[in-house]
Amino acid sequence: MPNLPLHKKKNLSAFRKSALGTWNTPYDPTVYGVLSIKMDEALRYIDAFREHTGKHLTVSHMVAKAIGAVLEEVPDANALLRFNQIYLRDSIGVFFQVVMNDPETGEIDLSGATIQKPNEKTLEQIVDEFAIKVSGVRGGNDEAMKSSRDLMSRIPPWAVSPVLRLTSLLSYTLNLDMRWAGIPKDLFGSVMITNVGSLGLPYALVPLVPYSRVPLLLALGSIEDRAVVEDGQLVARKVMDVGATFDHRILDGGHAAKMHRIVTAWMEHPFEHFDALD
């Protein structure tokens, strides 16, 4: 059984072929960008959703759903590299970084929770699943993350880098299901999202994680009051900056522009795109 259901991308453009031949590792082809999203309507939708359902909807939940729509519309972004060729994923997964305290040292640590197929789920389902998974991760009850952390705790520091490279080779390049060895299946999903705004940061640009093979990372900043120009008038709006990082071997400016338009439409006009509220 393979680790991931995949199919090879065909009909590569000349630039895509040259990009694949230009960079040998995911350290080099990183592209960074920042997009600003007006959040007034999103905040109004959150209030209406909470009142209507009694569930604690957040911006992170909305972005998970919106990114599911983005990857449906831009399937080239739902991809990874194997043998220097692009393979498209057959399903969408959104990985959220979760801040926690290490249960043994008490130090601040990062873990994560993955929402699979957010494009096929309602916001209520995403809210409930996210709450269960984050609680499991922070409580040490999430089996996938517990297995991964236990494996890392047994590896001596000098062996961490080669082990990560080996697990990436086995899980993604060879596409093997390695759960028997304690390596979770599709741990990182299609895209990584971190909410640095919850830490009070206005925005961040985060690095690609080579062994995860994820080509797209998003950092959600804090929502701030900002002066913007609309129809020639200066008005106050709630604005969130999103730092985006992508692998130029897989994606380029054309993909980024289309993804920008989709996520902006969803977040700035939520009542038209997200779950209908009676």
ROTOR-505311 format. One record per residue: x, y, z of N, C-alpha, C in turn; residue number from 1; chain. Coordinates in steps of 0.001 Angstrom, whole numbers, padded with zeros to 6 digits. Example, Ala and Ser with C-alpha at 12.3 -4.5 7.8 and 13.67 -1.06 7.14 Angstrom:
2
NODE:n_u:n_v:n_w:ca_u:ca_v:ca_w:c_u:c_v:c_w:nr:kette
NODE:013190:-005690:007800:012300:-004500:007800:013200:-003300:007800:1:A .
NODE:012850:-002250:007080:013670:-001060:007140:012900:000030:007870:2:A .
END
This chain:
278
NODE:n_u:n_v:n_w:ca_u:ca_v:ca_w:c_u:c_v:c_w:nr:kette
NODE:000847:-001196:000000:000000:000000:000000:000883:001247:000000:1:A .
NODE:000638:002215:-000886:001475:003415:-000921:001183:004338:000258:2:A .
NODE:002125:005209:000547:001924:006217:001589:000883:007240:001155:3:A .
NODE:000893:007625:-000136:-000023:008639:-000655:-000593:008190:-001996:4:A .
NODE:-001856:008508:-002263:-002372:008306:-003625:-001899:009451:-004515:5:A .
NODE:-001146:009133:-005567:-000526:010156:-006411:-000671:009782:-007878:6:A .
NODE:-000546:010788:-008733:-000415:010535:-010163:000527:011578:-010754:7:A .
NODE:001361:011147:-011703:002396:012019:-012242:001781:013139:-013085:8:A .
NODE:002293:014366:-012911:001845:015496:-013714:002446:015389:-015111:9:A .
NODE:001618:015567:-016107:002071:015477:-017494:002109:016858:-018142:10:A .
NODE:002673:016926:-019341:002688:018157:-020145:003294:019335:-019386:11:A .
NODE:004501:019153:-018875:005181:020226:-018165:005565:021334:-019130:12:A .
NODE:005471:022588:-018656:005901:023716:-019460:007424:023756:-019519:13:A .
NODE:007950:024543:-020443:009402:024669:-020573:010013:025244:-019307:14:A .
NODE:009329:026248:-018715:009868:026830:-017484:009859:025813:-016353:15:A .
NODE:008765:025033:-016242:008697:024065:-015157:009830:023054:-015282:16:A .
NODE:010140:022625:-016490:011238:021693:-016691:012573:022324:-016308:17:A .
NODE:012751:023593:-016679:014010:024256:-016345:014116:024496:-014848:18:A .
NODE:012971:024777:-014191:012982:024977:-012740:013370:023687:-012028:19:A .
NODE:012839:022578:-012494:013186:021294:-011899:014665:020978:-012082:20:A .
NODE:015225:021427:-013198:016625:021168:-013459:017568:022166:-012817:21:A .
NODE:017037:023305:-012392:017884:024365:-011839:018217:024140:-010374:22:A .
NODE:017199:023755:-009559:017401:023619:-008121:017408:022158:-007726:23:A .
NODE:018390:021797:-006926:018525:020413:-006511:017927:020132:-005146:24:A .
NODE:017788:021158:-004312:017238:020969:-002975:016203:022050:-002714:25:A .
NODE:015264:021827:-001778:014259:022830:-001477:014777:023989:-000637:26:A .
NODE:016085:024092:-000423:016635:025251:000265:016749:026438:-000689:27:A .
NODE:016973:026197:-001976:017262:027252:-002930:016036:027934:-003551:28:A .
NODE:014975:027198:-003926:013936:027798:-004767:012835:028521:-004005:29:A .
NODE:013130:028992:-002784:012088:029599:-001962:011688:030975:-002490:30:A .
NODE:010375:031180:-002611:009817:032488:-002964:008935:032943:-001808:31:A .
NODE:009083:034214:-001424:008309:034771:-000319:007399:035885:-000828:32:A .
NODE:006250:036040:-000182:005350:037136:-000513:004407:037404:000649:33:A .
NODE:003817:038570:000656:002857:038945:001696:001600:039461:001025:34:A .
NODE:000447:038931:001421:-000811:039458:000906:-001621:040006:002064:35:A .
NODE:-002313:041102:001828:-003117:041768:002851:-004596:041529:002555:36:A .
NODE:-005316:041056:003550:-006725:040717:003391:-007560:041559:004339:37:A .
NODE:-008589:042201:003806:-009522:042949:004659:-010428:041960:005373:38:A .
NODE:-010489:042068:006699:-011126:041038:007509:-012433:041481:008161:39:A .
NODE:-012957:042650:007816:-014175:043147:008474:-015334:042167:008327:40:A .
NODE:-015561:041683:007111:-016676:040773:006867:-016401:039399:007477:41:A .
NODE:-015138:038970:007483:-014794:037684:008099:-015093:037713:009590:42:A .
NODE:-014758:038819:010254:-015045:038941:011679:-016549:038976:011931:43:A .
NODE:-017281:039621:011047:-018746:039650:011180:-019313:038249:010985:44:A .
NODE:-018733:037502:010027:-019190:036134:009797:-018895:035249:011012:45:A .
NODE:-017711:035422:011613:-017360:034646:012802:-018369:034873:013914:46:A .
NODE:-018725:036129:014163:-019713:036441:015204:-021059:035793:014884:47:A .
NODE:-021480:035879:013626:-022766:035302:013223:-022735:033777:013340:48:A .
NODE:-021622:033171:012961:-021489:031712:013030:-021546:031245:014479:49:A .
NODE:-020812:031925:015360:-020809:031532:016769:-022203:031658:017376:50:A .
NODE:-022897:032716:017036:-024251:032906:017562:-025200:031842:017003:51:A .
NODE:-025021:031490:015736:-025922:030554:015069:-025689:029111:015513:52:A .
NODE:-024402:028723:015707:-024078:027323:015988:-023642:027062:017425:53:A .
NODE:-023178:028110:018118:-022626:027906:019453:-021222:027345:019441:54:A .
NODE:-020609:027281:018255:-019253:026738:018124:-018241:027864:017933:55:A .
NODE:-017021:027624:018446:-015999:028676:018481:-015201:028697:017179:56:A .
NODE:-015794:029264:016150:-015111:029432:014866:-013992:030461:014999:57:A .
NODE:-012849:030196:014327:-011732:031139:014306:-011285:031370:012865:58:A .
NODE:-010375:032324:012712:-009814:032605:011390:-009093:031372:010842:59:A .
NODE:-008420:030623:011698:-007701:029429:011249:-008645:028427:010608:60:A .
NODE:-009809:028212:011215:-010785:027290:010633:-011233:027765:009249:61:A .
NODE:-011476:029069:009137:-011919:029615:007857:-010846:029464:006795:62:A .
NODE:-009600:029696:007178:-008506:029573:006213:-008351:028127:005766:63:A .
NODE:-008541:027170:006676:-008467:025758:006292:-009476:025444:005198:64:A .
NODE:-010694:025929:005359:-011737:025697:004365:-011414:026427:003064:65:A .
NODE:-010963:027680:003169:-010642:028470:001980:-009479:027861:001208:66:A .
NODE:-008465:027366:001917:-007321:026758:001248:-007736:025464:000557:67:A .
NODE:-008694:024757:001137:-009227:023588:000450:-009807:023967:-000896:68:A .
NODE:-010538:025093:-000930:-011090:025583:-002203:-009986:026034:-003144:69:A .
NODE:-008945:026652:-002610:-007820:027113:-003431:-007147:025930:-004135:70:A .
NODE:-006879:024862:-003385:-006180:023723:-003967:-007067:022937:-004933:71:A .
NODE:-008378:023028:-004759:-009281:022456:-005749:-009180:023210:-007066:72:A .
NODE:-009111:024547:-006975:-009070:025397:-008161:-007678:025423:-008797:73:A .
NODE:-006649:025232:-007966:-005261:025257:-008452:-004603:023939:-008067:74:A .
NODE:-004951:022842:-008739:-004411:021534:-008357:-002889:021431:-008493:75:A .
NODE:-002275:022304:-009299:-000814:022287:-009417:-000132:022591:-008090:76:A .
NODE:-000852:023288:-007178:-000276:023611:-005877:-000376:022443:-004908:77:A .
NODE:-001196:021468:-005235:-001380:020293:-004375:-000462:019186:-004877:78:A .
NODE:000834:019390:-004675:001821:018532:-005337:003039:018304:-004467:79:A .
NODE:003877:017367:-004888:005187:017165:-004289:006133:016643:-005364:80:A .
NODE:007427:016660:-005043:008447:016210:-005989:008931:014810:-005636:81:A .
NODE:009013:013963:-006670:009597:012630:-006543:010466:012389:-007763:82:A .
NODE:011714:011994:-007542:012632:011718:-008643:012724:012911:-009597:83:A .
NODE:012694:014127:-009029:012775:015375:-009790:011620:015532:-010782:84:A .
NODE:010477:014947:-010457:009266:015094:-011236:008124:015491:-010316:85:A .
NODE:007148:016212:-010875:006020:016676:-010078:004928:015616:-010062:86:A .
NODE:004471:015286:-008850:003344:014381:-008668:002217:015142:-007957:87:A .
NODE:001011:015025:-008472:-000149:015700:-007898:-000841:014793:-006892:88:A .
NODE:-001198:015360:-005772:-001932:014605:-004759:-003379:014398:-005212:89:A .
NODE:-003949:013282:-004804:-005332:012995:-005152:-006310:013503:-004094:90:A .
NODE:-005802:013965:-002961:-006657:014553:-001929:-005915:015706:-001266:91:A .
NODE:-006648:016501:-000510:-006105:017726:000094:-006000:017551:001604:92:A .
NODE:-004865:017966:002157:-004667:017970:003601:-004061:019289:004039:93:A .
NODE:-004556:019851:005140:-004046:021123:005661:-003440:020875:007042:94:A .
NODE:-002155:021158:007163:-001422:020946:008408:-001303:022267:009163:95:A .
NODE:-001742:022286:010416:-001629:023470:011264:-000578:023237:012331:96:A .
NODE:000358:024153:012442:001313:024081:013528:000630:024471:014835:97:A .
NODE:000941:023724:015887:000317:023920:017191:001396:024198:018218:98:A .
NODE:001266:025312:018948:002213:025658:020008:001828:024890:021269:99:A .
NODE:002818:024268:021879:002569:023482:023084:003817:023507:023958:100:A .
NODE:003706:022942:025149:004861:022774:026028:005316:021324:025979:101:A .
NODE:006628:021140:025838:007170:019797:025843:006832:019124:027181:102:A .
NODE:006183:017938:027154:005755:017303:028402:006906:016894:029309:103:A .
NODE:008113:016741:028747:009241:016313:029560:010094:017481:030041:104:A .
NODE:010357:018452:029154:011247:019562:029520:010494:020822:029934:105:A .
NODE:009216:020943:029530:008456:022151:029831:008758:023291:028882:106:A .
NODE:009679:023073:027920:010037:024106:026964:008921:024303:025934:107:A .
NODE:008847:025530:025365:007898:025789:024288:008278:024949:023083:108:A .
NODE:007289:024271:022508:007555:023348:021418:006497:023543:020333:109:A .
NODE:006772:023012:019164:005814:023038:018060:005441:021625:017676:110:A .
NODE:004160:021413:017494:003676:020157:016963:002663:020502:015884:111:A .
NODE:001741:019623:015569:000807:019968:014506:-000403:019060:014456:112:A .
NODE:-001412:019517:013721:-002636:018764:013495:-003023:018920:012034:113:A .
NODE:-003413:017826:011403:-003752:017843:009984:-005237:017599:009786:114:A .
NODE:-005876:018491:009012:-007267:018332:008622:-007283:017799:007198:115:A .
NODE:-007776:016592:007015:-007833:015997:005693:-009158:016358:005001:116:A .
NODE:-009058:016653:003714:-010218:016949:002862:-011110:018071:003422:117:A .
NODE:-010522:019221:003780:-011341:020325:004289:-012322:020838:003241:118:A .
NODE:-011992:020654:001962:-012875:021085:000877:-014178:020301:000851:119:A .
NODE:-014219:019133:001499:-015415:018310:001510:-016176:018401:002828:120:A .
NODE:-015708:019261:003748:-016311:019340:005070:-016944:020703:005307:121:A .
NODE:-017926:020737:006189:-018519:022004:006602:-017605:022654:007634:122:A .
NODE:-017840:023936:007872:-017052:024618:008902:-017286:024000:010276:123:A .
NODE:-018512:023591:010545:-018796:022956:011830:-017959:021692:011999:124:A .
NODE:-017863:020892:010954:-017061:019675:011021:-015587:019998:011220:125:A .
NODE:-015109:021039:010545:-013707:021441:010696:-013436:021925:012112:126:A .
NODE:-014345:022732:012673:-014181:023235:014038:-014102:022077:015026:127:A .
NODE:-015024:021119:014897:-015055:019986:015828:-013809:019118:015687:128:A .
NODE:-013425:018809:014449:-012260:017952:014230:-010981:018626:014702:129:A .
NODE:-010864:019927:014423:-009680:020674:014828:-009543:020682:016353:130:A .
NODE:-010663:020893:017057:-010632:020923:018522:-010175:019588:019087:131:A .
NODE:-010685:018492:018529:-010302:017158:018999:-008817:016905:018752:132:A .
NODE:-008342:017262:017563:-006946:016977:017217:-005974:017839:018016:133:A .
NODE:-006280:019123:018182:-005389:019996:018951:-005355:019549:020410:134:A .
NODE:-006518:019173:020959:-006565:018675:022334:-005729:017408:022459:135:A .
NODE:-005812:016529:021444:-005029:015306:021468:-003540:015559:021384:136:A .
NODE:-003152:016519:020536:-001728:016850:020390:-001178:017428:021690:137:A .
NODE:-001897:018380:022262:-001408:019023:023493:-001478:018090:024690:138:A .
NODE:-002415:017146:024642:-002522:016199:025746:-001696:014945:025558:139:A .
NODE:-000994:014863:024413:-000163:013704:024145:-000950:012470:023755:140:A .
NODE:-002214:012681:023302:-003072:011543:022973:-003219:011319:021474:141:A .
NODE:-002694:012228:020635:-002770:012045:019195:-001752:010988:018784:142:A .
NODE:-002241:009869:018254:-001362:008733:017999:-000280:009044:016962:143:A .
NODE:-000663:009761:015887:000316:010065:014842:001444:010931:015385:144:A .
NODE:001066:012009:016094:002081:012909:016625:002868:012251:017756:145:A .
NODE:002188:011459:018590:002875:010784:019684:003915:009820:019139:146:A .
NODE:003536:009095:018084:004469:008161:017455:005674:008888:016893:147:A .
NODE:005423:010039:016231:006510:010816:015640:007444:011378:016713:148:A .
NODE:006857:011925:017789:007670:012518:018854:008468:011431:019585:149:A .
NODE:007849:010263:019803:008563:009176:020469:009760:008724:019631:150:A .
NODE:009541:008659:018314:010625:008255:017425:011781:009247:017502:151:A .
NODE:011458:010552:017465:012498:011578:017510:013235:011578:018840:152:A .
NODE:012525:011276:019924:013160:011298:021246:014218:010210:021391:153:A .
NODE:014110:009149:020581:015072:008047:020681:016282:008235:019771:154:A .
NODE:016255:009255:018923:017337:009455:017958:018397:010388:018554:155:A .
NODE:019675:010021:018543:020722:010925:019035:020844:012137:018118:156:A .
NODE:021270:013274:018661:021318:014518:017870:022078:014389:016555:157:A .
NODE:023178:013659:016529:023990:013555:015309:023256:012808:014200:158:A .
NODE:022234:012019:014582:021543:011204:013584:020238:011838:013091:159:A .
NODE:019838:012979:013675:018538:013558:013331:018446:013887:011840:160:A .
NODE:019447:014599:011324:019404:015008:009919:019337:013820:008969:161:A .
NODE:020239:012824:009084:020143:011683:008163:018850:010883:008327:162:A .
NODE:018323:010807:009550:017068:010069:009750:015908:010795:009088:163:A .
NODE:015863:012125:009213:014803:012893:008563:014868:012741:007050:164:A .
NODE:016070:012782:006519:016230:012599:005068:015802:011192:004639:165:A .
NODE:016135:010219:005471:015772:008841:005138:014252:008652:005183:166:A .
NODE:013605:009192:006222:012151:009043:006316:011456:009771:005167:167:A .
NODE:012002:010911:004754:011442:011629:003609:011594:010808:002332:168:A .
NODE:012753:010184:002184:012994:009325:001014:012000:008165:000969:169:A .
NODE:011824:007503:002115:010946:006338:002166:009481:006721:001991:170:A .
NODE:009054:007791:002688:007638:008152:002706:007179:008855:001442:171:A .
NODE:008061:009647:000830:007626:010466:-000303:008281:010062:-001630:172:A .
NODE:009611:009951:-001642:010263:009564:-002897:009848:008153:-003310:173:A .
NODE:009918:007212:-002377:009520:005840:-002666:008031:005603:-002399:174:A .
NODE:007380:006571:-001691:005933:006532:-001428:005517:005257:-000696:175:A .
NODE:006254:004927:000365:005968:003731:001143:005180:004082:002399:176:A .
NODE:004231:003265:002756:003491:003405:004005:004373:002862:005121:177:A .
NODE:004893:003769:005956:005873:003386:006973:005294:003397:008386:178:A .
NODE:003995:003257:008518:003390:003285:009848:003892:002138:010728:179:A .
NODE:004283:001043:010102:004798:-000083:010875:006080:000284:011620:180:A .
NODE:006798:001321:011094:008049:001757:011716:007846:002979:012609:181:A .
NODE:006582:003353:012849:006300:004507:013708:006305:005831:012983:182:A .
NODE:006342:005808:011640:006303:007042:010854:004866:007267:010388:183:A .
NODE:004196:008329:010858:002792:008546:010507:002588:008703:009007:184:A .
NODE:001407:008333:008551:001074:008441:007143:000633:009865:006822:185:A .
NODE:001240:010442:005773:000901:011790:005306:000767:012774:006462:186:A .
NODE:001820:012897:007226:001796:013706:008447:001593:015187:008182:187:A .
NODE:002139:015717:007070:002174:017164:006865:001158:017676:005854:188:A .
NODE:000468:016804:005140:-000563:017256:004217:-000022:018012:003018:189:A .
NODE:-000902:018816:002417:-000597:019532:001179:000000:020907:001417:190:A .
NODE:-000386:021548:002524:000028:022912:002823:000164:023052:004333:191:A .
NODE:001148:023843:004762:001340:024107:006185:000863:025525:006514:192:A .
NODE:000158:025650:007639:-000332:026955:008078:000060:027157:009536:193:A .
NODE:000583:028329:009841:000880:028685:011214:000245:030039:011518:194:A .
NODE:-000408:030145:012652:-001094:031384:013034:-000206:032168:013992:195:A .
NODE:000707:032958:013426:001601:033760:014271:000855:034933:014886:196:A .
NODE:-000313:035285:014315:-001121:036354:014894:-001600:036020:016285:197:A .
NODE:-001802:034720:016568:-002228:034316:017903:-001145:034575:018939:198:A .
NODE:000092:034776:018462:001212:035110:019345:001452:036617:019399:199:A .
NODE:000597:037375:018697:000736:038825:018690:001642:039367:017617:200:A .
NODE:002064:038524:016674:002960:038977:015607:002160:039482:014413:201:A .
NODE:002533:040631:013833:001776:041174:012700:001888:040324:011440:202:A .
NODE:003053:039723:011199:003202:038794:010080:004551:038091:010215:203:A .
NODE:004731:037045:009419:006007:036327:009411:006189:035677:008050:204:A .
NODE:007426:035410:007696:007783:034651:006502:008511:033408:006983:205:A .
NODE:007903:032246:006768:008420:031022:007362:009156:030187:006313:206:A .
NODE:010103:029361:006733:010915:028596:005777:010219:027313:005332:207:A .
NODE:010575:026859:004129:010156:025541:003691:010778:024484:004605:208:A .
NODE:010062:023391:004791:010551:022280:005615:010926:021146:004667:209:A .
NODE:012213:020961:004355:012618:020067:003275:012059:018651:003368:210:A .
NODE:012134:018041:004561:011726:016643:004657:010218:016444:004561:211:A .
NODE:009419:017527:004695:007960:017403:004621:007451:017335:003184:212:A .
NODE:008262:017835:002236:007905:017907:000817:006682:018798:000565:213:A .
NODE:006350:019662:001510:005217:020574:001327:005707:021819:000585:214:A .
NODE:005099:022168:-000571:005609:023280:-001375:005018:024642:-001039:215:A .
NODE:004068:024695:-000085:003374:025952:000201:003155:026094:001699:216:A .
NODE:003617:027217:002265:003435:027516:003683:002809:028896:003832:217:A .
NODE:001877:029021:004779:001212:030290:005045:001340:030641:006522:218:A .
NODE:001641:031909:006805:001710:032406:008172:000653:033505:008336:219:A .
NODE:-000339:033256:009191:-001419:034208:009408:-001015:035207:010481:220:A .
NODE:-000998:036483:010129:-000621:037515:011087:-001794:037980:011927:221:A .
NODE:-001513:038890:012842:-002572:039450:013682:-003444:040404:012860:222:A .
NODE:-004687:040575:013284:-005618:041475:012612:-005477:042860:013231:223:A .
NODE:-005209:043857:012385:-004924:045205:012866:-005819:046226:012183:224:A .
NODE:-006067:047319:012881:-006746:048454:012260:-005773:049146:011317:225:A .
NODE:-006236:049404:010088:-005349:049999:009099:-006141:050919:008170:226:A .
NODE:-005503:051981:007726:-006141:052901:006774:-005959:052352:005361:227:A .
NODE:-007059:052210:004631:-007005:051747:003249:-007820:052682:002377:228:A .
NODE:-007522:052687:001100:-008234:053541:000153:-009266:052699:-000584:229:A .
NODE:-010535:053124:-000536:-011628:052466:-001239:-012422:053520:-001997:230:A .
NODE:-012493:053360:-003309:-013221:054317:-004158:-012724:055742:-003937:231:A .
NODE:-011403:055875:-003789:-010813:057196:-003625:-010939:057782:-002236:232:A .
NODE:-011532:057043:-001301:-011721:057531:000057:-010856:056744:001039:233:A .
NODE:-010313:057441:002025:-009506:056802:003054:-010433:056313:004165:234:A .
NODE:-010429:054998:004401:-011316:054416:005412:-010519:053484:006315:235:A .
NODE:-011054:053250:007511:-010430:052328:008459:-010972:050925:008231:236:A .
NODE:-010077:049945:008158:-010476:048561:007958:-009646:047642:008858:237:A .
NODE:-010213:046479:009162:-009476:045419:009840:-008703:044641:008771:238:A .
NODE:-007392:044531:008922:-006557:043912:007889:-005661:042841:008512:239:A .
NODE:-005546:041722:007820:-004627:040653:008222:-003611:040421:007107:240:A .
NODE:-002337:040448:007462:-001278:040108:006515:-000989:038609:006593:241:A .
NODE:-000848:037999:005434:-000526:036573:005356:000803:036425:004639:242:A .
NODE:001791:035872:005323:003077:035606:004707:003026:034273:003980:243:A .
NODE:003399:034268:002717:003350:033044:001906:004752:032651:001465:244:A .
NODE:005047:031377:001545:006322:030814:001097:006019:029660:000166:245:A .
NODE:006640:029650:-001015:006398:028505:-001894:007660:028089:-002629:246:A .
NODE:007615:026840:-003095:008729:026218:-003800:008605:026559:-005287:247:A .
NODE:009571:027314:-005799:009497:027805:-007176:009656:026690:-008208:248:A .
NODE:010110:025534:-007781:010190:024415:-008717:008799:023915:-009091:249:A .
NODE:007830:024126:-008200:006465:023646:-008420:005508:024771:-008776:250:A .
NODE:005681:025927:-008136:004750:027042:-008307:005475:028287:-008784:251:A .
NODE:004727:029175:-009444:005297:030455:-009874:004293:031574:-009618:252:A .
NODE:004598:032759:-010132:003762:033928:-009870:002343:033784:-010382:253:A .
NODE:002172:033089:-011499:000833:032878:-012030:-000042:032076:-011085:254:A .
NODE:000538:031007:-010531:-000196:030220:-009534:-000504:031080:-008305:255:A .
NODE:000502:031828:-007848:000337:032647:-006645:-000766:033676:-006830:256:A .
NODE:-000818:034309:-008003:-001841:035328:-008256:-003241:034724:-008219:257:A .
NODE:-003395:033542:-008813:-004709:032893:-008817:-005110:032476:-007411:258:A .
NODE:-004178:031922:-006653:-004479:031525:-005279:-004831:032739:-004426:259:A .
NODE:-004106:033848:-004669:-004388:035091:-003955:-005816:035539:-004204:260:A .
NODE:-006245:035523:-005452:-007599:035973:-005791:-008656:035094:-005116:261:A .
NODE:-008413:033801:-005083:-009413:032892:-004512:-009525:033070:-003002:262:A .
NODE:-008387:033051:-002307:-008450:033155:-000847:-008958:034528:-000415:263:A .
NODE:-008619:035573:-001176:-009129:036909:-000860:-010638:036968:-001043:264:A .
NODE:-011146:036372:-002110:-012593:036358:-002346:-013323:035651:-001207:265:A .
NODE:-012787:034520:-000782:-013442:033769:000296:-013423:034547:001609:266:A .
NODE:-012273:035119:001958:-012148:035777:003262:-012810:037157:003300:267:A .
NODE:-012825:037867:002176:-013431:039201:002171:-014928:039159:001871:268:A .
NODE:-015419:038035:001354:-016854:037880:001089:-017325:036530:001638:269:A .
NODE:-017210:036349:002947:-017452:035025:003540:-018903:034565:003449:270:A .
NODE:-019852:035476:003494:-021256:035073:003457:-021635:034491:002095:271:A .
NODE:-020816:034770:001086:-021077:034227:-000249:-020406:032875:-000479:272:A .
NODE:-019393:032536:000328:-018586:031356:000043:-018647:030272:001118:273:A .
NODE:-018687:030675:002383:-018684:029687:003458:-020105:029175:003721:274:A .
NODE:-020225:028359:004755:-021517:027748:005098:-022600:028817:005232:275:A .
NODE:-023765:028540:004659:-024885:029464:004782:-025407:029465:006209:276:A .
NODE:-025727:030641:006724:-026251:030789:008075:-027703:031269:007984:277:A .
NODE:-028624:030488:008501:-030036:030867:008433:-030279:032111:009274:278:A .
END
